Amino acid sequence: MPVHGEFERNDMVEHFAEYMSGHAVTKHGWVQSYGSRCVKPPIPLR
């Protein structure tokens, strides 16, 4: 899925994590990846 920048990249990760079994998505689980960029990585449940 092509995206034009960092902002949509997290949305794409969350979208696919919702459909993958064994992963949970948080509402407020932001993690600073580098610089001023933050992501909400999926949490593996297994």
mmCIF entry with sequence, helices, sheets and N, C-alpha, C, O atoms, coordinates in Angstrom:
data_MODEL
# 
_entry.id   MODEL 
# 
_entity.id                         1 
_entity.type                       polymer 
_entity.pdbx_number_of_molecules   1 
# 
_entity_poly.entity_id                      1 
_entity_poly.type                           'polypeptide(L)' 
_entity_poly.nstd_linkage                   no 
_entity_poly.nstd_monomer                   no 
_entity_poly.pdbx_seq_one_letter_code       MPVHGEFERNDMVEHFAEYMSGHAVTKHGWVQSYGSRCVKPPIPLR 
_entity_poly.pdbx_seq_one_letter_code_can   MPVHGEFERNDMVEHFAEYMSGHAVTKHGWVQSYGSRCVKPPIPLR 
_entity_poly.pdbx_strand_id                 A 
# 
loop_
_entity_poly_seq.entity_id 
_entity_poly_seq.num 
_entity_poly_seq.mon_id 
_entity_poly_seq.hetero 
1 1  MET n 
1 2  PRO n 
1 3  VAL n 
1 4  HIS n 
1 5  GLY n 
1 6  GLU n 
1 7  PHE n 
1 8  GLU n 
1 9  ARG n 
1 10 ASN n 
1 11 ASP n 
1 12 MET n 
1 13 VAL n 
1 14 GLU n 
1 15 HIS n 
1 16 PHE n 
1 17 ALA n 
1 18 GLU n 
1 19 TYR n 
1 20 MET n 
1 21 SER n 
1 22 GLY n 
1 23 HIS n 
1 24 ALA n 
1 25 VAL n 
1 26 THR n 
1 27 LYS n 
1 28 HIS n 
1 29 GLY n 
1 30 TRP n 
1 31 VAL n 
1 32 GLN n 
1 33 SER n 
1 34 TYR n 
1 35 GLY n 
1 36 SER n 
1 37 ARG n 
1 38 CYS n 
1 39 VAL n 
1 40 LYS n 
1 41 PRO n 
1 42 PRO n 
1 43 ILE n 
1 44 PRO n 
1 45 LEU n 
1 46 ARG n 
# 
_struct_asym.id          A 
_struct_asym.entity_id   1 
# 
_struct_conf.conf_type_id            HELX_P 
_struct_conf.id                      HELX_P1 
_struct_conf.pdbx_PDB_helix_id       AA1 
_struct_conf.beg_label_comp_id       GLU 
_struct_conf.beg_label_asym_id       A 
_struct_conf.beg_label_seq_id        6 
_struct_conf.pdbx_beg_PDB_ins_code   ? 
_struct_conf.end_label_comp_id       TYR 
_struct_conf.end_label_asym_id       A 
_struct_conf.end_label_seq_id        19 
_struct_conf.pdbx_end_PDB_ins_code   ? 
_struct_conf.beg_auth_comp_id        GLU 
_struct_conf.beg_auth_asym_id        A 
_struct_conf.beg_auth_seq_id         6 
_struct_conf.end_auth_comp_id        TYR 
_struct_conf.end_auth_asym_id        A 
_struct_conf.end_auth_seq_id         19 
_struct_conf.pdbx_PDB_helix_class    1 
_struct_conf.details                 ? 
_struct_conf.pdbx_PDB_helix_length   14 
# 
_struct_conf_type.id          HELX_P 
_struct_conf_type.criteria    ? 
_struct_conf_type.reference   ? 
# 
loop_
_struct_sheet.id 
_struct_sheet.type 
_struct_sheet.number_strands 
_struct_sheet.details 
AA1 ? 2 ? 
AA2 ? 2 ? 
# 
loop_
_struct_sheet_order.sheet_id 
_struct_sheet_order.range_id_1 
_struct_sheet_order.range_id_2 
_struct_sheet_order.offset 
_struct_sheet_order.sense 
AA1 1 2 ? anti-parallel 
AA2 1 2 ? anti-parallel 
# 
loop_
_struct_sheet_range.sheet_id 
_struct_sheet_range.id 
_struct_sheet_range.beg_label_comp_id 
_struct_sheet_range.beg_label_asym_id 
_struct_sheet_range.beg_label_seq_id 
_struct_sheet_range.pdbx_beg_PDB_ins_code 
_struct_sheet_range.end_label_comp_id 
_struct_sheet_range.end_label_asym_id 
_struct_sheet_range.end_label_seq_id 
_struct_sheet_range.pdbx_end_PDB_ins_code 
_struct_sheet_range.beg_auth_comp_id 
_struct_sheet_range.beg_auth_asym_id 
_struct_sheet_range.beg_auth_seq_id 
_struct_sheet_range.end_auth_comp_id 
_struct_sheet_range.end_auth_asym_id 
_struct_sheet_range.end_auth_seq_id 
AA1 1 HIS A 23 ? ALA A 24 ? HIS A 23 ALA A 24 
AA1 2 ILE A 43 ? PRO A 44 ? ILE A 43 PRO A 44 
AA2 1 VAL A 31 ? TYR A 34 ? VAL A 31 TYR A 34 
AA2 2 ARG A 37 ? VAL A 39 ? ARG A 37 VAL A 39 
# 
loop_
_atom_site.group_PDB 
_atom_site.id 
_atom_site.type_symbol 
_atom_site.label_atom_id 
_atom_site.label_alt_id 
_atom_site.label_comp_id 
_atom_site.label_asym_id 
_atom_site.label_entity_id 
_atom_site.label_seq_id 
_atom_site.pdbx_PDB_ins_code 
_atom_site.Cartn_x 
_atom_site.Cartn_y 
_atom_site.Cartn_z 
_atom_site.occupancy 
_atom_site.B_iso_or_equiv 
_atom_site.pdbx_formal_charge 
_atom_site.auth_seq_id 
_atom_site.auth_comp_id 
_atom_site.auth_asym_id 
_atom_site.auth_atom_id 
_atom_site.pdbx_PDB_model_num 
ATOM 1   N N  . MET A 1 1  ? 0.845  -1.161  0.000  1.00 0.00 ? 1  MET A N  1 
ATOM 2   C CA . MET A 1 1  ? 0.000  0.000   0.000  1.00 0.00 ? 1  MET A CA 1 
ATOM 3   C C  . MET A 1 1  ? 0.896  1.231   0.000  1.00 0.00 ? 1  MET A C  1 
ATOM 4   O O  . MET A 1 1  ? 1.588  1.480   0.987  1.00 0.00 ? 1  MET A O  1 
ATOM 5   N N  . PRO A 1 2  ? 0.902  1.998   -1.066 1.00 0.00 ? 2  PRO A N  1 
ATOM 6   C CA . PRO A 1 2  ? 1.755  3.185   -1.106 1.00 0.00 ? 2  PRO A CA 1 
ATOM 7   C C  . PRO A 1 2  ? 1.206  4.311   -0.228 1.00 0.00 ? 2  PRO A C  1 
ATOM 8   O O  . PRO A 1 2  ? 0.001  4.556   -0.186 1.00 0.00 ? 2  PRO A O  1 
ATOM 9   N N  . VAL A 1 3  ? 2.098  4.971   0.454  1.00 0.00 ? 3  VAL A N  1 
ATOM 10  C CA . VAL A 1 3  ? 1.741  6.138   1.261  1.00 0.00 ? 3  VAL A CA 1 
ATOM 11  C C  . VAL A 1 3  ? 2.706  7.259   0.918  1.00 0.00 ? 3  VAL A C  1 
ATOM 12  O O  . VAL A 1 3  ? 3.809  7.008   0.434  1.00 0.00 ? 3  VAL A O  1 
ATOM 13  N N  . HIS A 1 4  ? 2.294  8.488   1.166  1.00 0.00 ? 4  HIS A N  1 
ATOM 14  C CA . HIS A 1 4  ? 3.158  9.606   0.783  1.00 0.00 ? 4  HIS A CA 1 
ATOM 15  C C  . HIS A 1 4  ? 3.961  10.175  1.938  1.00 0.00 ? 4  HIS A C  1 
ATOM 16  O O  . HIS A 1 4  ? 4.672  11.163  1.754  1.00 0.00 ? 4  HIS A O  1 
ATOM 17  N N  . GLY A 1 5  ? 3.870  9.585   3.124  1.00 0.00 ? 5  GLY A N  1 
ATOM 18  C CA . GLY A 1 5  ? 4.666  10.115  4.224  1.00 0.00 ? 5  GLY A CA 1 
ATOM 19  C C  . GLY A 1 5  ? 4.542  9.294   5.484  1.00 0.00 ? 5  GLY A C  1 
ATOM 20  O O  . GLY A 1 5  ? 3.828  8.292   5.524  1.00 0.00 ? 5  GLY A O  1 
ATOM 21  N N  . GLU A 1 6  ? 5.245  9.729   6.513  1.00 0.00 ? 6  GLU A N  1 
ATOM 22  C CA . GLU A 1 6  ? 5.281  9.012   7.789  1.00 0.00 ? 6  GLU A CA 1 
ATOM 23  C C  . GLU A 1 6  ? 3.943  9.003   8.510  1.00 0.00 ? 6  GLU A C  1 
ATOM 24  O O  . GLU A 1 6  ? 3.645  8.052   9.232  1.00 0.00 ? 6  GLU A O  1 
ATOM 25  N N  . PHE A 1 7  ? 3.140  10.027  8.334  1.00 0.00 ? 7  PHE A N  1 
ATOM 26  C CA . PHE A 1 7  ? 1.908  10.151  9.111  1.00 0.00 ? 7  PHE A CA 1 
ATOM 27  C C  . PHE A 1 7  ? 0.941  9.001   8.848  1.00 0.00 ? 7  PHE A C  1 
ATOM 28  O O  . PHE A 1 7  ? 0.314  8.499   9.781  1.00 0.00 ? 7  PHE A O  1 
ATOM 29  N N  . GLU A 1 8  ? 0.811  8.579   7.599  1.00 0.00 ? 8  GLU A N  1 
ATOM 30  C CA . GLU A 1 8  ? -0.114 7.504   7.260  1.00 0.00 ? 8  GLU A CA 1 
ATOM 31  C C  . GLU A 1 8  ? 0.471  6.125   7.534  1.00 0.00 ? 8  GLU A C  1 
ATOM 32  O O  . GLU A 1 8  ? -0.272 5.143   7.558  1.00 0.00 ? 8  GLU A O  1 
ATOM 33  N N  . ARG A 1 9  ? 1.748  6.027   7.736  1.00 0.00 ? 9  ARG A N  1 
ATOM 34  C CA . ARG A 1 9  ? 2.382  4.730   7.944  1.00 0.00 ? 9  ARG A CA 1 
ATOM 35  C C  . ARG A 1 9  ? 1.843  4.042   9.194  1.00 0.00 ? 9  ARG A C  1 
ATOM 36  O O  . ARG A 1 9  ? 1.614  2.832   9.175  1.00 0.00 ? 9  ARG A O  1 
ATOM 37  N N  . ASN A 1 10 ? 1.638  4.779   10.273 1.00 0.00 ? 10 ASN A N  1 
ATOM 38  C CA . ASN A 1 10 ? 1.096  4.195   11.494 1.00 0.00 ? 10 ASN A CA 1 
ATOM 39  C C  . ASN A 1 10 ? -0.335 3.709   11.271 1.00 0.00 ? 10 ASN A C  1 
ATOM 40  O O  . ASN A 1 10 ? -0.715 2.661   11.793 1.00 0.00 ? 10 ASN A O  1 
ATOM 41  N N  . ASP A 1 11 ? -1.134 4.454   10.504 1.00 0.00 ? 11 ASP A N  1 
ATOM 42  C CA . ASP A 1 11 ? -2.504 4.035   10.217 1.00 0.00 ? 11 ASP A CA 1 
ATOM 43  C C  . ASP A 1 11 ? -2.520 2.700   9.494  1.00 0.00 ? 11 ASP A C  1 
ATOM 44  O O  . ASP A 1 11 ? -3.367 1.851   9.773  1.00 0.00 ? 11 ASP A O  1 
ATOM 45  N N  . MET A 1 12 ? -1.601 2.509   8.577  1.00 0.00 ? 12 MET A N  1 
ATOM 46  C CA . MET A 1 12 ? -1.522 1.267   7.823  1.00 0.00 ? 12 MET A CA 1 
ATOM 47  C C  . MET A 1 12 ? -1.155 0.101   8.740  1.00 0.00 ? 12 MET A C  1 
ATOM 48  O O  . MET A 1 12 ? -1.730 -0.981  8.621  1.00 0.00 ? 12 MET A O  1 
ATOM 49  N N  . VAL A 1 13 ? -0.213 0.306   9.644  1.00 0.00 ? 13 VAL A N  1 
ATOM 50  C CA . VAL A 1 13 ? 0.189  -0.738  10.589 1.00 0.00 ? 13 VAL A CA 1 
ATOM 51  C C  . VAL A 1 13 ? -0.984 -1.110  11.483 1.00 0.00 ? 13 VAL A C  1 
ATOM 52  O O  . VAL A 1 13 ? -1.245 -2.294  11.693 1.00 0.00 ? 13 VAL A O  1 
ATOM 53  N N  . GLU A 1 14 ? -1.693 -0.126  12.008 1.00 0.00 ? 14 GLU A N  1 
ATOM 54  C CA . GLU A 1 14 ? -2.852 -0.392  12.867 1.00 0.00 ? 14 GLU A CA 1 
ATOM 55  C C  . GLU A 1 14 ? -3.939 -1.146  12.108 1.00 0.00 ? 14 GLU A C  1 
ATOM 56  O O  . GLU A 1 14 ? -4.542 -2.076  12.644 1.00 0.00 ? 14 GLU A O  1 
ATOM 57  N N  . HIS A 1 15 ? -4.186 -0.755  10.879 1.00 0.00 ? 15 HIS A N  1 
ATOM 58  C CA . HIS A 1 15 ? -5.233 -1.382  10.079 1.00 0.00 ? 15 HIS A CA 1 
ATOM 59  C C  . HIS A 1 15 ? -4.976 -2.878  9.913  1.00 0.00 ? 15 HIS A C  1 
ATOM 60  O O  . HIS A 1 15 ? -5.871 -3.691  10.146 1.00 0.00 ? 15 HIS A O  1 
ATOM 61  N N  . PHE A 1 16 ? -3.771 -3.241  9.515  1.00 0.00 ? 16 PHE A N  1 
ATOM 62  C CA . PHE A 1 16 ? -3.474 -4.650  9.293  1.00 0.00 ? 16 PHE A CA 1 
ATOM 63  C C  . PHE A 1 16 ? -3.363 -5.424  10.602 1.00 0.00 ? 16 PHE A C  1 
ATOM 64  O O  . PHE A 1 16 ? -3.672 -6.615  10.631 1.00 0.00 ? 16 PHE A O  1 
ATOM 65  N N  . ALA A 1 17 ? -2.935 -4.789  11.672 1.00 0.00 ? 17 ALA A N  1 
ATOM 66  C CA . ALA A 1 17 ? -2.835 -5.465  12.971 1.00 0.00 ? 17 ALA A CA 1 
ATOM 67  C C  . ALA A 1 17 ? -4.212 -5.835  13.506 1.00 0.00 ? 17 ALA A C  1 
ATOM 68  O O  . ALA A 1 17 ? -4.353 -6.834  14.211 1.00 0.00 ? 17 ALA A O  1 
ATOM 69  N N  . GLU A 1 18 ? -5.228 -5.041  13.179 1.00 0.00 ? 18 GLU A N  1 
ATOM 70  C CA . GLU A 1 18 ? -6.585 -5.352  13.626 1.00 0.00 ? 18 GLU A CA 1 
ATOM 71  C C  . GLU A 1 18 ? -7.103 -6.645  13.013 1.00 0.00 ? 18 GLU A C  1 
ATOM 72  O O  . GLU A 1 18 ? -7.932 -7.325  13.618 1.00 0.00 ? 18 GLU A O  1 
ATOM 73  N N  . TYR A 1 19 ? -6.628 -6.996  11.821 1.00 0.00 ? 19 TYR A N  1 
ATOM 74  C CA . TYR A 1 19 ? -7.094 -8.191  11.123 1.00 0.00 ? 19 TYR A CA 1 
ATOM 75  C C  . TYR A 1 19 ? -6.206 -9.409  11.366 1.00 0.00 ? 19 TYR A C  1 
ATOM 76  O O  . TYR A 1 19 ? -6.558 -10.514 10.956 1.00 0.00 ? 19 TYR A O  1 
ATOM 77  N N  . MET A 1 20 ? -5.082 -9.229  12.014 1.00 0.00 ? 20 MET A N  1 
ATOM 78  C CA . MET A 1 20 ? -4.173 -10.344 12.292 1.00 0.00 ? 20 MET A CA 1 
ATOM 79  C C  . MET A 1 20 ? -4.470 -10.901 13.677 1.00 0.00 ? 20 MET A C  1 
ATOM 80  O O  . MET A 1 20 ? -4.539 -10.155 14.653 1.00 0.00 ? 20 MET A O  1 
ATOM 81  N N  . SER A 1 21 ? -4.644 -12.204 13.756 1.00 0.00 ? 21 SER A N  1 
ATOM 82  C CA . SER A 1 21 ? -4.893 -12.800 15.069 1.00 0.00 ? 21 SER A CA 1 
ATOM 83  C C  . SER A 1 21 ? -3.610 -12.762 15.890 1.00 0.00 ? 21 SER A C  1 
ATOM 84  O O  . SER A 1 21 ? -2.509 -12.864 15.351 1.00 0.00 ? 21 SER A O  1 
ATOM 85  N N  . GLY A 1 22 ? -3.769 -12.614 17.189 1.00 0.00 ? 22 GLY A N  1 
ATOM 86  C CA . GLY A 1 22 ? -2.610 -12.594 18.080 1.00 0.00 ? 22 GLY A CA 1 
ATOM 87  C C  . GLY A 1 22 ? -1.984 -11.229 18.287 1.00 0.00 ? 22 GLY A C  1 
ATOM 88  O O  . GLY A 1 22 ? -0.900 -11.130 18.861 1.00 0.00 ? 22 GLY A O  1 
ATOM 89  N N  . HIS A 1 23 ? -2.657 -10.157 17.824 1.00 0.00 ? 23 HIS A N  1 
ATOM 90  C CA . HIS A 1 23 ? -2.147 -8.797  17.995 1.00 0.00 ? 23 HIS A CA 1 
ATOM 91  C C  . HIS A 1 23 ? -3.242 -7.899  18.548 1.00 0.00 ? 23 HIS A C  1 
ATOM 92  O O  . HIS A 1 23 ? -4.415 -8.059  18.212 1.00 0.00 ? 23 HIS A O  1 
ATOM 93  N N  . ALA A 1 24 ? -2.862 -6.969  19.383 1.00 0.00 ? 24 ALA A N  1 
ATOM 94  C CA . ALA A 1 24 ? -3.793 -5.977  19.920 1.00 0.00 ? 24 ALA A CA 1 
ATOM 95  C C  . ALA A 1 24 ? -3.285 -4.586  19.565 1.00 0.00 ? 24 ALA A C  1 
ATOM 96  O O  . ALA A 1 24 ? -2.080 -4.355  19.465 1.00 0.00 ? 24 ALA A O  1 
ATOM 97  N N  . VAL A 1 25 ? -4.222 -3.668  19.377 1.00 0.00 ? 25 VAL A N  1 
ATOM 98  C CA . VAL A 1 25 ? -3.885 -2.277  19.070 1.00 0.00 ? 25 VAL A CA 1 
ATOM 99  C C  . VAL A 1 25 ? -4.360 -1.416  20.237 1.00 0.00 ? 25 VAL A C  1 
ATOM 100 O O  . VAL A 1 25 ? -5.487 -1.576  20.705 1.00 0.00 ? 25 VAL A O  1 
ATOM 101 N N  . THR A 1 26 ? -3.513 -0.509  20.707 1.00 0.00 ? 26 THR A N  1 
ATOM 102 C CA . THR A 1 26 ? -3.868 0.341   21.840 1.00 0.00 ? 26 THR A CA 1 
ATOM 103 C C  . THR A 1 26 ? -4.426 1.680   21.365 1.00 0.00 ? 26 THR A C  1 
ATOM 104 O O  . THR A 1 26 ? -4.240 2.064   20.211 1.00 0.00 ? 26 THR A O  1 
ATOM 105 N N  . LYS A 1 27 ? -5.106 2.382   22.259 1.00 0.00 ? 27 LYS A N  1 
ATOM 106 C CA . LYS A 1 27 ? -5.600 3.723   21.945 1.00 0.00 ? 27 LYS A CA 1 
ATOM 107 C C  . LYS A 1 27 ? -4.538 4.778   22.204 1.00 0.00 ? 27 LYS A C  1 
ATOM 108 O O  . LYS A 1 27 ? -4.404 5.728   21.433 1.00 0.00 ? 27 LYS A O  1 
ATOM 109 N N  . HIS A 1 28 ? -3.779 4.616   23.290 1.00 0.00 ? 28 HIS A N  1 
ATOM 110 C CA . HIS A 1 28 ? -2.838 5.652   23.712 1.00 0.00 ? 28 HIS A CA 1 
ATOM 111 C C  . HIS A 1 28 ? -1.423 5.108   23.888 1.00 0.00 ? 28 HIS A C  1 
ATOM 112 O O  . HIS A 1 28 ? -0.654 5.662   24.675 1.00 0.00 ? 28 HIS A O  1 
ATOM 113 N N  . GLY A 1 29 ? -1.064 4.059   23.192 1.00 0.00 ? 29 GLY A N  1 
ATOM 114 C CA . GLY A 1 29 ? 0.248  3.436   23.362 1.00 0.00 ? 29 GLY A CA 1 
ATOM 115 C C  . GLY A 1 29 ? 1.303  3.980   22.420 1.00 0.00 ? 29 GLY A C  1 
ATOM 116 O O  . GLY A 1 29 ? 1.987  3.211   21.744 1.00 0.00 ? 29 GLY A O  1 
ATOM 117 N N  . TRP A 1 30 ? 1.443  5.295   22.368 1.00 0.00 ? 30 TRP A N  1 
ATOM 118 C CA . TRP A 1 30 ? 2.413  5.914   21.459 1.00 0.00 ? 30 TRP A CA 1 
ATOM 119 C C  . TRP A 1 30 ? 3.838  5.676   21.937 1.00 0.00 ? 30 TRP A C  1 
ATOM 120 O O  . TRP A 1 30 ? 4.128  5.750   23.131 1.00 0.00 ? 30 TRP A O  1 
ATOM 121 N N  . VAL A 1 31 ? 4.723  5.388   20.987 1.00 0.00 ? 31 VAL A N  1 
ATOM 122 C CA . VAL A 1 31 ? 6.141  5.178   21.260 1.00 0.00 ? 31 VAL A CA 1 
ATOM 123 C C  . VAL A 1 31 ? 6.924  6.084   20.318 1.00 0.00 ? 31 VAL A C  1 
ATOM 124 O O  . VAL A 1 31 ? 6.634  6.138   19.123 1.00 0.00 ? 31 VAL A O  1 
ATOM 125 N N  . GLN A 1 32 ? 7.904  6.787   20.846 1.00 0.00 ? 32 GLN A N  1 
ATOM 126 C CA . GLN A 1 32 ? 8.727  7.654   20.005 1.00 0.00 ? 32 GLN A CA 1 
ATOM 127 C C  . GLN A 1 32 ? 9.682  6.781   19.222 1.00 0.00 ? 32 GLN A C  1 
ATOM 128 O O  . GLN A 1 32 ? 10.501 6.074   19.809 1.00 0.00 ? 32 GLN A O  1 
ATOM 129 N N  . SER A 1 33 ? 9.587  6.823   17.889 1.00 0.00 ? 33 SER A N  1 
ATOM 130 C CA . SER A 1 33 ? 10.437 5.971   17.064 1.00 0.00 ? 33 SER A CA 1 
ATOM 131 C C  . SER A 1 33 ? 11.787 6.632   16.801 1.00 0.00 ? 33 SER A C  1 
ATOM 132 O O  . SER A 1 33 ? 12.827 6.009   17.013 1.00 0.00 ? 33 SER A O  1 
ATOM 133 N N  . TYR A 1 34 ? 11.788 7.868   16.349 1.00 0.00 ? 34 TYR A N  1 
ATOM 134 C CA . TYR A 1 34 ? 13.018 8.645   16.184 1.00 0.00 ? 34 TYR A CA 1 
ATOM 135 C C  . TYR A 1 34 ? 12.634 10.094  15.937 1.00 0.00 ? 34 TYR A C  1 
ATOM 136 O O  . TYR A 1 34 ? 11.607 10.387  15.323 1.00 0.00 ? 34 TYR A O  1 
ATOM 137 N N  . GLY A 1 35 ? 13.464 10.979  16.419 1.00 0.00 ? 35 GLY A N  1 
ATOM 138 C CA . GLY A 1 35 ? 13.170 12.403  16.268 1.00 0.00 ? 35 GLY A CA 1 
ATOM 139 C C  . GLY A 1 35 ? 11.854 12.766  16.920 1.00 0.00 ? 35 GLY A C  1 
ATOM 140 O O  . GLY A 1 35 ? 11.627 12.467  18.092 1.00 0.00 ? 35 GLY A O  1 
ATOM 141 N N  . SER A 1 36 ? 10.988 13.410  16.160 1.00 0.00 ? 36 SER A N  1 
ATOM 142 C CA . SER A 1 36 ? 9.675  13.787  16.683 1.00 0.00 ? 36 SER A CA 1 
ATOM 143 C C  . SER A 1 36 ? 8.578  12.849  16.188 1.00 0.00 ? 36 SER A C  1 
ATOM 144 O O  . SER A 1 36 ? 7.393  13.129  16.368 1.00 0.00 ? 36 SER A O  1 
ATOM 145 N N  . ARG A 1 37 ? 8.968  11.739  15.567 1.00 0.00 ? 37 ARG A N  1 
ATOM 146 C CA . ARG A 1 37 ? 7.984  10.804  15.015 1.00 0.00 ? 37 ARG A CA 1 
ATOM 147 C C  . ARG A 1 37 ? 7.597  9.751   16.034 1.00 0.00 ? 37 ARG A C  1 
ATOM 148 O O  . ARG A 1 37 ? 8.449  9.176   16.711 1.00 0.00 ? 37 ARG A O  1 
ATOM 149 N N  . CYS A 1 38 ? 6.309  9.508   16.133 1.00 0.00 ? 38 CYS A N  1 
ATOM 150 C CA . CYS A 1 38 ? 5.788  8.517   17.080 1.00 0.00 ? 38 CYS A CA 1 
ATOM 151 C C  . CYS A 1 38 ? 4.888  7.533   16.350 1.00 0.00 ? 38 CYS A C  1 
ATOM 152 O O  . CYS A 1 38 ? 4.250  7.879   15.356 1.00 0.00 ? 38 CYS A O  1 
ATOM 153 N N  . VAL A 1 39 ? 4.842  6.314   16.845 1.00 0.00 ? 39 VAL A N  1 
ATOM 154 C CA . VAL A 1 39 ? 4.002  5.266   16.277 1.00 0.00 ? 39 VAL A CA 1 
ATOM 155 C C  . VAL A 1 39 ? 3.278  4.539   17.399 1.00 0.00 ? 39 VAL A C  1 
ATOM 156 O O  . VAL A 1 39 ? 3.671  4.622   18.562 1.00 0.00 ? 39 VAL A O  1 
ATOM 157 N N  . LYS A 1 40 ? 2.220  3.830   17.041 1.00 0.00 ? 40 LYS A N  1 
ATOM 158 C CA . LYS A 1 40 ? 1.515  2.967   17.991 1.00 0.00 ? 40 LYS A CA 1 
ATOM 159 C C  . LYS A 1 40 ? 1.696  1.531   17.507 1.00 0.00 ? 40 LYS A C  1 
ATOM 160 O O  . LYS A 1 40 ? 0.862  1.029   16.754 1.00 0.00 ? 40 LYS A O  1 
ATOM 161 N N  . PRO A 1 41 ? 2.763  0.867   17.922 1.00 0.00 ? 41 PRO A N  1 
ATOM 162 C CA . PRO A 1 41 ? 3.008  -0.480  17.422 1.00 0.00 ? 41 PRO A CA 1 
ATOM 163 C C  . PRO A 1 41 ? 2.002  -1.477  17.989 1.00 0.00 ? 41 PRO A C  1 
ATOM 164 O O  . PRO A 1 41 ? 1.551  -1.325  19.125 1.00 0.00 ? 41 PRO A O  1 
ATOM 165 N N  . PRO A 1 42 ? 1.644  -2.504  17.201 1.00 0.00 ? 42 PRO A N  1 
ATOM 166 C CA . PRO A 1 42 ? 0.759  -3.537  17.726 1.00 0.00 ? 42 PRO A CA 1 
ATOM 167 C C  . PRO A 1 42 ? 1.468  -4.359  18.795 1.00 0.00 ? 42 PRO A C  1 
ATOM 168 O O  . PRO A 1 42 ? 2.691  -4.500  18.778 1.00 0.00 ? 42 PRO A O  1 
ATOM 169 N N  . ILE A 1 43 ? 0.689  -4.894  19.718 1.00 0.00 ? 43 ILE A N  1 
ATOM 170 C CA . ILE A 1 43 ? 1.241  -5.686  20.814 1.00 0.00 ? 43 ILE A CA 1 
ATOM 171 C C  . ILE A 1 43 ? 0.972  -7.161  20.534 1.00 0.00 ? 43 ILE A C  1 
ATOM 172 O O  . ILE A 1 43 ? -0.189 -7.556  20.422 1.00 0.00 ? 43 ILE A O  1 
ATOM 173 N N  . PRO A 1 44 ? 2.009  -7.985  20.419 1.00 0.00 ? 44 PRO A N  1 
ATOM 174 C CA . PRO A 1 44 ? 1.770  -9.424  20.231 1.00 0.00 ? 44 PRO A CA 1 
ATOM 175 C C  . PRO A 1 44 ? 1.211  -10.032 21.514 1.00 0.00 ? 44 PRO A C  1 
ATOM 176 O O  . PRO A 1 44 ? 1.714  -9.764  22.605 1.00 0.00 ? 44 PRO A O  1 
ATOM 177 N N  . LEU A 1 45 ? 0.174  -10.846 21.379 1.00 0.00 ? 45 LEU A N  1 
ATOM 178 C CA . LEU A 1 45 ? -0.481 -11.432 22.540 1.00 0.00 ? 45 LEU A CA 1 
ATOM 179 C C  . LEU A 1 45 ? 0.037  -12.824 22.875 1.00 0.00 ? 45 LEU A C  1 
ATOM 180 O O  . LEU A 1 45 ? -0.232 -13.330 23.965 1.00 0.00 ? 45 LEU A O  1 
ATOM 181 N N  . ARG A 1 46 ? 0.755  -13.438 21.985 1.00 0.00 ? 46 ARG A N  1 
ATOM 182 C CA . ARG A 1 46 ? 1.236  -14.799 22.229 1.00 0.00 ? 46 ARG A CA 1 
ATOM 183 C C  . ARG A 1 46 ? 2.662  -14.815 22.665 1.00 0.00 ? 46 ARG A C  1 
ATOM 184 O O  . ARG A 1 46 ? 3.220  -15.884 22.912 1.00 0.00 ? 46 ARG A O  1 
# 
